[in-house]
Amino acid sequence: MSNIILDEGKLRDLPFRHRLDKCTLIIKNETDESLRWDAVWLAGEIAELNPATHLFDEVADLMVWVLRNDENGVVKHEACYQIAARNMRNKIPDLIETALNDTSVIAKHEAIESLGLMRAFDSKDLLLEAMDDPDPNVKETAAFVLKRLSRLAKLETKHKEYRPSAII
């Protein structure tokens, strides 16, 4: 697990269920966005360590809650990253919604980039809509991801399932 994440409350020492409950409380109630960001990461670790379980699904739903409810773009950015890094494929529609409609440019950027990382080939047509975004950074990210998805599609004879690498 990453040492860059502050864990003053020693949440990593808790059993997964208790840890997720604590992370959820922080994410939904804490006013300090830096603590919410750390809780998003710490919850993401639970998903990584518990694939194909109810805990994984709960973490995925929590990431979507962040996308829909948190007011801080950096915290939403982290939720997008966690969705991609933990391969929460059933949350691709939520990334698309964020990419196209969020008020935060940084959240839109990360949602688009996450779709590229997850090789969400089916989202290409929707990503074209992001090319009409008024922010040049969103347009640039959409153009980049669309080019990358096109290159990846040519390299893969079958759309192989995205598998997160050890980048974390």
C-alpha angles and dihedrals in degrees: 000000000000120000091204092079115088111230104177090155091053090234091161088066092061125090110265096255093051091043092053091049090052092046090050091052091050094045094049100039113022117104094200106088092200089062091047090051091053091047090052089054094045090050090049089057089058090057091050092052094044109043119176093015137113088255090058090052092048091052090048090052090048090054089054090049088056092050092051100039115023115098096206118089093206092056090048088048089057092049090053090050092050091051090055098038093050092042097238093174096172087064094062091103089056091052089051091050090051092045093053105032114021119117092223118084091202091053091048090049094051094044090054093045090048090054088055093048091051091050090235093180092170090063095063095099091049091047088059086068089061087063086073093055113126092229114085092211092058090048091049092051092047092050091049094049093045090053091046093049090050091052092047092049090055091050096049119067088192124029094250117205113265112249116194113236127219092274095129 
